[in-house]
Amino acid sequence: MTDTRRRVKVYTLNEDRQWDDRGTGHVSSGYVERLKGMSLLVRAESDGESGSLLLESKINPNTAYQKQQDTLIVWSEAENYDLALSFQEKAGCDEIWEKICQVQGKDPSVDITQELVDESEEERFDDMSSPGLELPPCELGRLEELAELVASSLPSPLRREKLALAVENEGYIRKLLELFRQCEDLENADGLHHLYEIVKGIFLLNRTALFEVMFSEECIMDVIGCLEHDPVLGAAPRRHRDFLTKTARFKEVIPIGDPELRAKIHQTYRVQYIQDMVLPTPSVFEENMLSTLHSFIFFNKVEIVGMLQDDEKFLTDLFAQLTDEATDDDKRYELVNFLKEFCAFSQTLQPQNREAFFKTLSNMGILPALEVVLGMDDVQVRGAATDIFSYLVEYNPSMVREFVMQESQQNDDDILLINLIIEHMICDTDPELGGAVQLMGLLRTLVDPENMLATANKTEKTEFLSFFYKHCMHILSAPLLANTTDDKLSKDDFQTSQLLALILELLTFCVEHHTYHIKNYIINKDVLRRVLVLTASQHAFLALCALRFMRRIIGLKDEFYNRYIIRNFLFEPVVKAFLNNGARYNLMNSAIIEMFEYVRVDVKSLTAHIVENYWKALEDVNYVQTFKGLKLRYEQQRERQDNPKLDSMRSILRNHRFRRDARTLDDDEEMWFNADEDELEDGEAVVPPSDNKTTKSSAGAGENEDLMDPISKFMERKKLKDSDEKEVLGKSSSLSGRQSPSFKLSFSGSTTKTSLSSPPPSASLHPGSPGSPGSPGSGAKGSPPTAVATKGGLVGLVDYPDDDEEDEEDVSGESKEETPPLSKKSKLSS
């Protein structure tokens, strides 16, 4: 059986002075060799005995540990790192507290271990030698003396601790509050001012035991009364008690039968009011002295949520009245506000408990209830319901998606919950559209595939997106389509433009993440043409939203989109917007130029479309090279289209250049290099000494001739450049003073073979091969072939080491009678 005494929750204090739940586990103490001392260890309960460590903290003798509310231990690990252990049972807290006190040599009866601070030796000696702090009698005439004592004790942690013990042990708070009532009756202003300083100082003692007395039912209103008489205000004290007793009213929308729960709610509200409204804003030095007050409120809220969640009758009555048609609007408004505050309190729960909390609300029917409330006319009610809906969406969007999909099977599109949200976004009356922005964020979360689940049996993404585009998208896009009829803007006021910008932002998100569904919708509904109407808006932010939408579509490089853009001439409004913007250097100018630059680099089909249709309008733009680059890219594309074989040749030459290899030349290579180029006459064909030379067919000859014709033209254009780059081929001893061989391509009418004028007859290469010295692009800088393999009288080039497949074919040592098959990387003709 699990030891519940040691079961704890671990909390850390964040930068906003709020407690963050780090998990639930079981605490123990023991010696940790790595930390060289006794330490507190908390292991996660979900992982069993060998669970992961939630906390490993050495019990330092100089650290101040505080015991609060019988089940809390709070301390600081570093200057800005506070920790807390919340125990399920008081016995477990007492047990760990005794361990801490044992290590520090303290009496377990105290609620805080003394801190060691940098004080003078004399002061420290005085403090340690004195048995305790003696308080003056609690009398009207001694209030000034007491106020000075409190003020002088606050800077010293040791004196502060002794003052807290004295106030606690002597029951001093109740005596002070009795004096407060006397001073009020006597209208003793000086006494009231002294009491303000004293009570404020007691708050800064940061001690839970004192807070429990001050915040008790019989004392808290007098404590607030003491804090009304700030000396700075003079004779005009604040009226906090009047507000709490007359203005602020506790609305018990559902009767709470548990008196302890009712008292806890009252106490938490009043303490929160003291923290937010009554106490002066703490200075930088005083802020940490109120950490116990923050903790008191935080753990009170945790208790309230837990007690309400465990009260099944209360929750059942709450949701029954929310969904009851007989409930009047005022009552429903109160119920919604209560539920909103209930959800806000739940943020203090740890994740697993928060999940159970929202699951409980879902089972009780919170989503149908919200649907009813969102249909009301009261703006305040809808606002509170929207806040509750945001809690649900942010924590568990899948739960909301599942509900709306089930709902669509029974209800019409107009009354679906998600469509109500869209309608409220569209109909937001706020000039700044604050509510619409919030609702758009919730819709974005709901349609985000990143948080959708995928299981073996179903895919939430597929199901929900199909539902959304069938039942909801037409409502979302309705304002956009209605405002862009006849290719012009119907309304261009600021609020309408803001709304359209929000809708475009969500549609742009869909383009990025939904691909298939949004593509069908855009093309079928001609959405992009409607969106580009907005580029004529007088509001630059809306025109930029429209451009961003189109830029996202183009960025997908989807030919379906490209054909749609070309077919409908959708660059026309973009070009018009660019020309209307003139020479102004602004966001509009930069966005459009960037779009054209992206098309120039990455999208061939759109490049041709732009140049063919809009070049005359853009040709005079000279301050950037984008449009001239578009024209150049277009001409290059046309050249390749007119001469595809040349384009293929360039590609092969670009990808298969000679690379010098460290492998040793064999005898055949030496013989090739040693041969004198004068041994061959110009135009003499080099043919392999093999019978295979007569096997070429007339069909093959025709193909070779067709293929080599563009190559010859290419070589003619590059003749001068290539001849300058030739290097001497031959032995190292004969490199000086020799000219590189002149490579020519000639065609024999009978054999249609390419003749290379320079290589000797003893070494032949495959005709037209890019790997041969006679082919264009090879041997341009005198690089010798990397290796030569001899196969039955044929001498062929071997591919490079990184071309594994060609190495296996060309460098195999086996002799074959037939001509080896031509490699797809090293042969130009078949």
C-alpha positions in Angstrom: 0.0 0.0 0.0 1.3 3.5 -0.9 2.6 5.6 2.1 0.3 8.6 1.8 2.2 10.4 4.6 5.1 11.0 2.3 3.1 12.0 -0.7 3.9 15.5 -1.8 3.5 18.1 -4.5 6.6 20.0 -5.6 6.2 23.7 -6.4 8.6 26.4 -7.6 8.1 30.1 -7.6 8.4 31.7 -11.0 9.5 35.2 -12.1 5.9 36.5 -11.8 5.9 35.4 -8.1 3.4 32.6 -9.0 3.8 29.0 -7.9 4.4 26.4 -10.7 3.4 22.8 -10.1 6.4 20.5 -10.9 4.6 17.2 -10.1 3.5 14.7 -7.4 5.7 12.2 -5.8 7.0 10.7 -2.5 9.6 12.5 -0.4 12.4 10.9 1.5 15.6 12.0 3.2 19.0 10.4 3.0 22.7 11.0 2.5 23.7 11.8 -1.1 27.3 11.2 -1.9 27.4 13.6 -4.8 26.0 16.5 -2.7 28.1 15.5 0.3 25.3 15.7 2.8 21.7 14.8 3.9 19.3 15.7 1.2 15.5 15.8 0.4 14.6 13.5 -2.5 11.2 13.4 -4.3 10.6 10.7 -6.8 7.6 10.9 -9.2 4.8 8.6 -8.1 3.8 7.6 -11.7 7.2 5.9 -12.2 7.1 3.7 -9.1 9.9 3.2 -6.7 12.6 3.8 -9.3 10.8 6.9 -10.6 12.4 9.9 -12.0 13.7 12.5 -9.5 11.4 15.6 -9.2 13.7 17.1 -6.5 17.1 16.5 -5.1 18.0 19.2 -2.6 20.7 19.2 0.0 19.7 20.4 3.5 22.1 23.2 4.0 22.7 24.4 7.6 22.4 28.0 6.5 19.1 27.8 4.6 16.0 29.1 6.2 13.1 26.5 6.0 9.6 27.6 6.8 6.8 25.3 7.9 3.4 26.7 6.9 -0.3 25.6 7.5 0.9 22.3 9.0 1.4 20.7 5.5 3.8 23.1 3.7 7.6 23.4 3.9 9.0 26.4 1.9 12.6 27.4 1.4 14.9 29.2 -1.1 17.6 27.3 -3.0 19.2 30.4 -4.4 18.5 34.1 -4.5 15.6 33.8 -7.0 14.7 30.2 -6.7 12.0 29.3 -4.1 10.7 25.8 -3.5 7.8 24.3 -1.7 6.6 20.8 -0.6 2.9 20.4 -0.1 2.2 17.3 1.9 -1.0 15.2 1.7 -0.9 14.6 5.4 0.3 16.6 8.4 2.2 13.6 9.8 4.4 13.4 6.8 5.2 17.1 7.0 6.1 16.8 10.7 8.4 13.9 9.9 10.4 15.7 7.2 10.4 18.9 9.3 12.1 16.9 12.1 14.7 15.6 9.7 15.5 19.2 8.5 15.7 20.5 12.1 17.9 17.6 13.1 20.4 18.4 10.3 20.4 22.1 11.2 20.4 21.5 15.0 17.1 23.3 15.5 14.1 22.7 17.7 11.3 21.1 15.7 8.7 23.2 17.5 9.7 26.3 15.6 8.1 27.1 12.3 11.2 28.6 10.7 14.8 27.7 11.0 17.0 30.7 11.8 18.9 32.4 9.0 22.6 33.3 9.1 23.2 36.7 7.8 26.2 39.1 7.6 25.9 41.0 10.8 28.6 42.4 13.0 30.0 40.0 15.6 28.8 42.3 18.4 25.2 42.4 17.1 25.2 38.6 16.5 26.5 38.0 20.0 23.9 40.3 21.5 21.2 38.5 19.5 22.4 35.0 20.4 22.9 35.8 24.1 19.5 37.3 24.6 16.8 34.6 25.3 14.1 36.4 23.3 12.7 39.7 22.3 10.6 41.4 25.0 7.7 43.4 23.7 6.4 46.4 25.6 2.9 46.2 27.1 0.1 46.5 24.6 -1.1 50.0 25.7 -2.1 53.1 23.9 0.8 55.0 25.3 3.4 52.4 24.2 2.3 52.2 20.5 5.0 54.5 19.3 7.6 52.5 21.1 6.2 49.3 19.6 6.2 50.7 16.1 9.9 51.7 16.4 10.7 48.2 17.7 9.0 46.6 14.7 10.7 48.9 12.2 14.1 48.3 13.8 13.7 44.5 13.7 12.8 44.1 10.1 16.3 44.6 8.6 17.7 41.8 10.7 16.5 38.3 9.9 17.4 37.1 13.4 15.6 39.9 15.1 12.7 39.5 12.7 12.4 35.9 13.7 12.5 36.7 17.4 9.9 39.4 17.0 7.6 37.0 15.1 7.9 34.4 17.9 7.2 37.1 20.5 4.1 38.3 18.7 2.8 34.8 18.2 3.5 33.5 21.7 2.0 36.4 23.5 -1.2 36.6 21.5 -0.2 40.1 20.6 -2.3 40.5 17.4 -5.6 40.2 19.2 -4.4 42.8 21.8 -3.4 45.2 19.0 -6.8 44.8 17.3 -8.5 45.6 20.6 -6.4 48.8 20.8 -7.4 49.6 17.2 -11.1 49.6 18.1 -10.4 51.9 21.0 -8.4 54.3 18.8 -11.3 54.4 16.3 -13.8 55.1 19.0 -11.6 57.9 20.4 -10.6 59.1 16.9 -7.0 58.9 18.0 -5.3 59.6 14.7 -1.7 59.2 16.0 -2.5 55.8 17.5 -4.2 54.7 14.3 -1.1 55.8 12.3 1.2 53.8 14.7 -1.1 50.8 14.4 -0.8 51.0 10.5 3.0 50.8 10.8 2.9 47.9 13.3 0.4 45.8 11.3 2.3 46.5 8.0 5.5 45.3 9.8 3.8 42.2 11.0 2.9 41.4 7.3 6.5 41.7 6.4 7.5 39.2 9.1 6.3 36.7 6.5 5.1 34.1 9.0 2.2 31.7 8.3 1.2 31.3 11.9 0.6 35.0 12.2 -1.3 35.1 8.9 -3.6 32.4 10.2 -4.5 34.6 13.1 -4.8 37.8 11.1 -6.9 36.2 8.4 -9.3 34.4 10.8 -13.0 35.4 10.5 -13.0 37.4 13.8 -9.8 39.4 13.0 -9.5 40.0 9.3 -11.8 43.0 9.0 -10.0 44.8 11.9 -6.7 44.1 10.2 -8.0 45.7 7.0 -9.2 48.6 9.2 -5.7 49.1 10.6 -4.4 49.3 7.0 -6.9 52.0 6.1 -5.0 54.6 8.2 -1.9 55.2 6.2 -0.1 58.3 7.6 0.6 59.5 4.1 -3.2 60.0 3.6 -3.5 62.2 6.7 -7.1 62.6 7.9 -8.6 61.0 4.8 -8.4 57.2 5.4 -9.4 54.7 2.7 -12.8 52.9 3.2 -11.8 49.3 2.4 -14.2 47.8 4.9 -17.1 49.7 3.5 -16.3 48.2 0.1 -16.0 44.7 1.4 -19.2 44.8 3.5 -21.5 47.0 1.4 -20.3 47.0 -2.2 -18.7 43.6 -2.6 -21.4 40.9 -2.2 -20.8 37.2 -2.2 -23.1 35.7 -4.8 -23.9 32.1 -4.0 -25.2 31.1 -7.4 -25.5 27.5 -6.2 -26.0 26.9 -2.5 -22.7 25.7 -0.9 -23.5 23.2 1.8 -20.0 22.8 3.1 -19.3 25.6 5.7 -15.6 25.0 5.5 -15.6 25.6 1.8 -17.7 28.7 2.2 -15.3 30.1 4.8 -12.3 29.3 2.6 -13.8 31.2 -0.3 -14.5 34.3 1.9 -11.0 34.2 3.3 -9.3 33.8 -0.1 -11.3 36.8 -1.5 -10.4 39.0 1.3 -6.7 38.1 1.5 -6.5 38.6 -2.3 -8.1 42.0 -1.8 -5.5 42.8 0.9 -2.7 41.8 -1.3 -3.9 43.7 -4.4 -5.6 46.8 -2.9 -4.8 47.4 0.7 -1.1 46.7 1.2 1.1 49.4 -0.4 3.1 48.3 -3.4 6.1 46.6 -1.9 9.6 47.9 -2.7 12.2 45.7 -4.3 13.6 44.8 -0.9 10.1 44.1 0.6 8.8 41.9 -2.2 10.4 38.7 -1.1 9.2 39.4 2.4 5.6 38.8 1.2 6.3 35.4 -0.4 4.3 33.6 2.3 1.3 35.8 1.6 1.5 34.7 -2.1 1.8 31.1 -1.0 -1.2 31.4 1.3 -3.5 32.6 -1.5 -2.1 30.0 -4.0 -2.7 27.0 -1.8 -6.1 28.3 -0.7 -7.2 28.3 -4.4 -5.9 24.7 -4.8 -8.0 23.6 -1.8 -11.1 25.4 -3.1 -10.9 23.8 -6.6 -10.4 20.4 -5.0 -13.3 20.7 -2.6 -15.7 22.0 -5.4 -14.6 19.2 -7.7 -15.3 16.6 -5.1 -18.8 18.0 -4.5 -20.8 16.1 -7.1 -24.2 17.6 -6.1 -22.8 21.1 -6.5 -21.5 20.5 -10.0 -24.7 18.7 -11.1 -26.9 21.6 -10.0 -24.5 24.1 -11.7 -24.7 22.5 -15.1 -28.4 21.6 -14.8 -29.2 25.3 -14.3 -26.9 26.4 -17.1 -28.6 24.2 -19.6 -32.1 24.7 -18.3 -34.2 26.9 -20.7 -36.2 28.2 -17.8 -33.1 29.8 -16.2 -33.4 33.6 -16.6 -30.6 35.6 -18.2 -29.4 37.3 -15.0 -29.1 33.9 -13.3 -27.3 32.4 -16.2 -24.9 35.4 -16.3 -24.0 34.7 -12.7 -23.5 31.0 -13.3 -21.2 31.8 -16.2 -19.1 34.2 -14.2 -18.8 31.6 -11.4 -17.7 29.0 -13.9 -15.2 31.4 -15.4 -13.6 32.0 -12.0 -13.7 28.3 -11.3 -11.7 27.6 -14.5 -9.3 30.4 -13.6 -8.6 28.8 -10.2 -8.0 25.5 -11.9 -4.8 26.9 -13.5 -3.2 26.3 -10.1 -3.7 22.6 -10.4 -1.0 20.2 -11.5 -1.3 18.9 -15.1 -2.9 15.5 -14.3 -5.4 17.0 -11.9 -6.2 19.8 -14.4 -6.9 17.2 -17.1 -9.3 15.4 -14.7 -10.9 18.8 -13.9 -11.6 19.6 -17.5 -12.8 16.1 -18.2 -15.2 16.4 -15.4 -16.5 19.6 -16.8 -16.9 18.0 -20.2 -18.8 15.1 -18.8 -21.1 17.5 -17.1 -21.9 19.2 -20.4 -19.9 22.4 -20.4 -19.7 22.7 -24.2 -23.4 22.5 -24.8 -23.9 25.0 -22.0 -21.4 27.4 -23.6 -23.3 27.0 -26.9 -26.4 28.2 -25.2 -24.6 31.1 -23.6 -22.8 32.2 -26.8 -26.2 32.5 -28.4 -27.4 35.1 -26.0 -27.5 38.8 -26.9 -25.7 40.1 -23.7 -22.1 41.0 -24.7 -20.8 40.6 -21.2 -22.2 37.1 -21.0 -20.7 36.1 -24.3 -17.4 37.6 -23.2 -17.3 35.4 -20.1 -18.3 32.4 -22.1 -15.5 33.1 -24.6 -13.0 33.2 -21.7 -14.2 29.8 -20.6 -14.0 28.4 -24.1 -10.4 29.7 -24.4 -9.5 27.7 -21.3 -10.9 24.5 -22.9 -9.3 25.1 -26.3 -5.9 25.9 -24.9 -5.8 22.9 -22.6 -7.6 20.2 -24.8 -8.4 21.3 -28.3 -9.1 17.6 -29.3 -12.0 17.5 -26.8 -13.6 20.6 -28.5 -13.0 19.2 -32.0 -14.7 15.9 -31.1 -17.7 17.7 -29.7 -18.3 19.9 -32.8 -17.9 17.0 -35.1 -20.5 15.0 -33.2 -22.8 18.0 -33.0 -22.7 18.5 -36.8 -24.6 15.2 -37.2 -27.6 16.6 -35.3 -27.7 20.4 -35.9 -27.6 22.8 -38.8 -24.4 24.6 -39.7 -25.7 27.9 -38.4 -26.0 26.8 -34.8 -22.8 24.8 -34.5 -20.5 25.9 -31.7 -17.5 26.6 -33.9 -19.7 28.6 -36.3 -21.0 30.7 -33.4 -17.4 31.5 -32.6 -16.7 32.5 -36.2 -19.9 34.7 -36.2 -18.9 36.5 -33.0 -15.5 37.1 -34.5 -17.1 38.6 -37.6 -19.6 40.7 -35.7 -17.3 42.1 -33.0 -18.4 45.7 -32.3 -15.1 46.7 -30.7 -13.4 49.2 -33.0 -10.1 47.6 -32.3 -11.6 44.1 -32.6 -10.1 42.9 -29.4 -12.6 40.0 -29.0 -12.2 39.0 -32.7 -8.4 38.7 -32.3 -8.9 36.4 -29.3 -11.4 34.3 -31.2 -9.2 34.1 -34.3 -6.4 32.7 -32.1 -8.8 30.0 -30.8 -9.8 29.1 -34.3 -6.2 28.9 -35.3 -5.5 26.5 -32.5 -8.5 24.3 -33.5 -7.4 24.0 -37.1 -3.7 23.5 -36.4 -2.7 20.0 -37.5 0.2 20.1 -35.1 -2.0 19.4 -32.1 -4.3 16.9 -33.8 -4.1 13.2 -32.8 -3.5 10.3 -35.0 -4.3 6.7 -33.9 -4.4 3.4 -35.6 -8.1 3.5 -36.2 -8.7 7.2 -37.1 -6.9 10.3 -38.0 -8.3 13.4 -36.3 -6.7 15.7 -38.9 -8.5 14.1 -41.9 -11.8 14.0 -40.1 -11.8 17.4 -38.6 -10.5 19.3 -41.7 -13.0 17.6 -43.9 -15.7 18.7 -41.4 -14.3 22.3 -41.2 -14.1 22.9 -44.9 -17.6 21.4 -45.5 -19.4 23.1 -42.6 -17.4 26.2 -41.5 -15.1 27.6 -44.2 -17.9 29.3 -46.1 -18.9 31.2 -43.0 -15.3 32.3 -42.3 -14.7 33.5 -45.9 -18.2 35.1 -46.3 -17.0 38.7 -45.4 -14.1 38.5 -47.8 -16.2 37.2 -50.7 -19.0 39.7 -50.0 -16.6 42.7 -49.9 -14.8 41.9 -53.2 -17.7 41.4 -55.7 -17.1 42.6 -59.2 -13.4 42.8 -58.6 -13.6 45.9 -56.5 -13.8 46.7 -52.8 -17.3 47.3 -51.5 -16.2 48.8 -48.1 -12.7 50.0 -47.2 -13.2 51.4 -43.7 -10.7 50.7 -40.9 -12.8 48.2 -39.0 -13.8 46.2 -42.1 -10.1 46.2 -43.2 -9.0 44.9 -39.8 -11.6 42.1 -39.9 -10.5 41.1 -43.4 -6.9 41.1 -42.3 -7.7 38.7 -39.5 -9.5 36.4 -41.9 -6.6 36.5 -44.3 -4.2 35.7 -41.6 -6.2 32.6 -40.8 -6.5 31.6 -44.5 -2.7 32.1 -44.9 -2.2 29.7 -42.0 -4.5 27.2 -43.7 -2.5 27.5 -47.0 0.7 26.6 -45.1 -0.7 23.7 -43.1 -3.7 22.2 -44.9 -2.5 21.9 -48.5 -5.1 19.6 -50.0 -8.3 21.0 -48.5 -7.4 24.7 -48.8 -6.1 24.1 -52.4 -9.5 22.7 -53.5 -11.3 25.6 -51.8 -9.2 28.3 -53.3 -9.3 27.0 -56.8 -13.0 26.1 -56.8 -14.1 29.4 -55.2 -11.5 31.5 -57.0 -10.4 32.9 -53.6 -7.0 34.2 -54.7 -8.6 36.5 -57.3 -10.9 37.9 -54.6 -8.0 38.3 -52.2 -5.9 40.2 -54.7 -8.7 42.8 -55.0 -7.6 43.9 -51.5 -4.2 45.1 -52.9 -6.1 48.2 -54.0 -7.1 49.0 -50.4 -6.1 52.4 -48.9 -5.0 50.5 -45.8 -1.4 49.3 -46.4 -1.7 46.5 -43.8 -4.6 44.9 -45.7 -2.8 45.1 -49.0 0.2 43.5 -47.5 -1.9 40.7 -46.0 -3.2 40.0 -49.5 0.3 39.9 -50.9 1.4 37.6 -48.1 -1.4 35.2 -48.9 -0.3 35.0 -52.6 3.3 34.7 -51.6 2.6 31.7 -49.4 0.7 30.1 -52.3 3.6 30.7 -54.7 6.1 29.4 -52.1 4.5 26.0 -52.2 5.7 25.5 -55.8 2.5 23.6 -56.6 1.8 23.4 -60.3 -1.9 23.3 -59.6 -1.7 26.7 -58.0 0.6 28.0 -60.8 -1.7 26.9 -63.6 -4.6 28.5 -61.7 -2.6 31.8 -61.4 -1.6 31.7 -65.1 -5.1 30.8 -66.4 -6.7 33.7 -64.5 -3.9 36.3 -65.0 -3.6 36.8 -61.3 -0.4 38.7 -61.4 -2.2 41.6 -63.0 -3.4 43.2 -59.7 0.1 42.7 -58.3 1.7 44.5 -61.2 -0.9 47.3 -60.9 -0.3 47.6 -57.2 3.5 47.8 -57.9 3.0 50.5 -60.5 0.6 52.5 -58.4 3.0 52.5 -55.6 5.4 54.3 -57.8 9.0 55.0 -56.7 8.1 54.9 -53.0 10.5 52.7 -51.1 8.2 51.0 -48.6 6.9 47.6 -47.4 4.7 47.3 -50.5 7.5 47.9 -52.8 9.8 45.4 -51.1 7.2 42.7 -50.7 6.3 42.7 -54.4 10.0 42.8 -55.5 10.7 39.9 -53.2 7.8 37.9 -54.7 9.1 38.5 -58.3 12.6 37.6 -57.2 11.4 34.3 -55.8 9.6 33.5 -59.0 12.7 34.3 -61.0 14.8 31.9 -59.0 12.4 29.0 -58.4 9.3 29.0 -60.6 9.8 28.6 -64.3 6.2 28.5 -65.4 5.4 31.8 -63.7 8.6 33.4 -65.0 7.4 32.8 -68.6 3.9 34.0 -67.8 5.1 37.3 -66.2 7.5 38.1 -69.1 5.1 37.3 -71.8 2.2 39.3 -70.3 3.7 42.1 -68.2 7.2 42.8 -69.5 6.3 46.1 -71.2 5.0 47.4 -67.9 8.1 46.3 -65.9 11.0 46.8 -68.4 11.7 50.3 -67.3 12.3 49.3 -63.6 16.1 49.7 -63.3 16.8 50.3 -59.6 16.7 46.5 -59.1 17.9 43.8 -61.4 15.0 41.5 -60.6 12.9 42.2 -63.7 15.9 42.1 -66.1 16.8 38.9 -64.4 13.3 37.6 -65.1 13.7 38.4 -68.8 17.1 36.8 -69.0 15.8 33.6 -67.2 12.9 33.6 -69.7 15.2 33.8 -72.7 17.3 31.0 -71.3 14.3 28.9 -70.9 13.2 29.6 -74.4 16.6 28.7 -75.8 16.5 25.4 -74.0 13.0 24.7 -75.3 14.0 25.5 -78.9 17.1 23.3 -78.6 16.4 20.5 -76.0 19.4 18.4 -77.2 21.8 21.3 -76.5 20.2 21.7 -73.1 20.8 17.9 -72.5 24.4 18.3 -73.7 25.0 21.2 -71.3 23.6 19.2 -68.4 25.9 16.3 -69.2 28.9 18.5 -69.5 28.1 20.3 -66.4 27.8 17.1 -64.4 30.7 15.0 -65.8 33.9 16.9 -65.9 37.3 15.3 -65.6 38.7 15.1 -62.1 42.3 14.3 -61.5 42.8 11.1 -59.7 45.7 9.9 -57.7 45.7 6.4 -59.3 48.8 5.3 -61.2 48.7 5.4 -65.0 48.9 2.0 -66.6 50.9 1.1 -69.8 48.1 2.0 -72.2 47.8 5.4 -70.8 51.5 6.0 -71.1 51.4 4.8 -74.7 48.6 7.3 -75.4 50.5 10.2 -73.9 53.8 9.2 -75.5 52.3 9.1 -79.0 53.2 12.0 -81.3 50.2 13.9 -82.5 52.0 14.4 -85.8 51.5 10.7 -86.5 47.9 11.3 -87.3 46.7 13.4 -90.2 44.0 16.0 -89.6 40.6 14.5 -90.1 41.6 10.9 -89.7 39.2 9.0 -87.7 40.4 7.1 -84.7 38.7 3.7 -84.7 39.1 0.9 -82.2 41.1 -2.2 -83.5 38.0 -4.3 -83.0 35.4 -6.0 -85.2 32.8 -4.0 -83.5 33.6 -0.9 -85.6 31.4 -2.2 -88.5 28.3 -3.0 -86.5 26.7 0.5 -86.5 23.3 0.6 -88.3 22.1 3.4 -90.5 19.5 4.2 -87.9 22.2 4.7 -85.3 24.1 6.8 -87.7 21.2 9.1 -88.2 20.8 9.5 -84.4 24.4 10.2 -84.0 24.4 12.8 -86.7 21.3 14.5 -85.2 22.9 14.5 -81.8 26.3 15.8 -82.8 25.0 18.6 -84.9 24.2 20.9 -81.9 27.5 19.8 -80.3 29.3 21.0 -83.4 27.5 24.3 -83.2 28.3 24.5 -79.5 32.0 23.8 -80.2 32.1 26.5 -82.9 30.8 29.1 -80.5 33.4 28.1 -77.9 36.3 27.5 -80.3 38.4 30.5 -79.3 37.9 30.1 -75.6 38.5 26.4 -75.6 41.7 26.7 -77.7 43.1 29.1 -75.2 42.5 26.8 -72.3 44.1 23.7 -73.8 47.1 22.4 -72.0 49.8 20.2 -73.3 49.1 16.5 -73.1 52.1 14.2 -73.0 55.0 13.1 -70.8 56.4 15.5 -68.3 59.6 15.5 -70.1 58.0 16.8 -73.3 55.5 19.3 -71.8 57.6 22.3 -72.5 57.5 23.8 -75.9 54.6 21.6 -77.2 51.2 22.8 -78.2 48.1 21.0 -77.0 46.5 18.8 -79.7 43.8 20.4 -81.8 40.6 18.5 -81.2 38.1 18.5 -84.1 34.8 16.8 -84.5 34.2 15.4 -88.1 31.7 13.1 -89.5 32.2 10.3 -92.0 29.3 9.8 -94.3 29.7 6.1 -94.4 30.2 5.3 -90.7 28.9 8.6 -89.1 31.5 8.2 -86.5 33.1 11.2 -84.8 36.7 11.6 -85.8 39.2 13.0 -83.3 42.3 14.3 -85.1 44.8 14.0 -82.3 44.8 10.7 -80.4 46.9 7.9 -81.8 45.3 4.8 -83.4 46.5 2.7 -80.5 44.0 4.2 -78.1 40.4 4.8 -79.1 37.6 6.4 -77.1 33.9 6.0 -77.5 32.8 8.6 -80.1 31.3 11.7 -78.7 31.8 10.6 -75.1 32.0 13.4 -72.7 34.7 11.5 -70.9 37.0 11.5 -74.0 39.6 14.2 -74.7 37.9 15.1 -77.9 34.5 15.9 -76.3 33.6 19.4 -75.4 34.3 20.2 -71.8 36.9 17.5 -71.3 40.5 18.1 -71.5 39.9 21.8 -71.5 42.6 22.4 -68.9 44.8 19.5 -69.9 43.6 17.1 -67.3 44.5 13.6 -68.3 42.1 10.7 -68.0 42.0 9.3 -64.5 42.4 5.7 -65.6 42.1 3.5 -68.7 40.8 0.0 -68.9 41.7 -2.3 -71.7 39.1 -4.8 -72.8 39.7 -6.9 -75.9 41.6 -4.2 -77.7 39.3 -1.4 -76.5 40.7 1.3 -74.3 38.0 3.2 -72.4 37.9 5.7 -69.6 37.1 4.7 -66.1 34.7 6.8 -64.0 35.7 8.4 -60.8 36.0 6.7 -57.4 32.7 8.1 -56.1 30.7 6.7 -59.0 30.3 3.2 -57.7 28.1 1.7 -60.4 30.3 2.9 -63.3 33.4 1.6 -61.5 32.0 -1.8 -61.3 31.3 -1.8 -65.1 34.3 0.0 -66.5 37.1 -1.2 -64.2 36.3 -4.9 -64.1 39.4 -6.9 -65.0 37.5 -9.4 -67.1 38.0 -9.4 -70.9 34.8 -9.6 -73.0 34.5 -10.2 -76.7 31.5 -7.9 -77.3 31.5 -4.2 -77.0 30.8 -3.2 -73.3 27.4 -1.5 -72.8 27.5 2.3 -72.9 27.3 3.9 -69.5 24.5 6.4 -69.1 26.9 8.9 -67.6 29.8 8.5 -70.1 28.1 7.9 -73.5 26.4 10.4 -75.7 25.2 8.0 -78.5 23.6 4.7 -78.4 
